[in-house]
């Protein structure tokens, strides 16, 4: 499994972002939230009331590239984006500290 990379904005990124003043900005960029509605929770056999804000889960997803974009602007220079459509997903408890990624994904056997 690939190494997980933190997507949290650094203080420098918060100060230079075009999304607004740093004090009003969320810690993570817009578009990185996945919202599961009632139907989606039912498909996953999950109940939102089993969780509270701040709980951690492992999200495993299969995605399809829905759109790619590259553009050049006078102000921001080169801008790229990649839209990913989640087609399948699974929620799991995160692995214990020190566990291998393989154990988290495939179990101990």
HELIX and SHEET records of a PDB file:
HELIX    1   1 UNK A   11  UNK A   16  1                                   6    
HELIX    2   2 UNK A   22  UNK A   24  5                                   3    
HELIX    3   3 UNK A   38  UNK A   43  1                                   6    
HELIX    4   4 UNK A   48  UNK A   50  5                                   3    
HELIX    5   5 UNK A  101  UNK A  106  1                                   6    
SHEET    1   A 2 UNK A  57  UNK A  73  0                                        
SHEET    2   A 2 UNK A  77  UNK A  93 -1                                        
END                                                                             
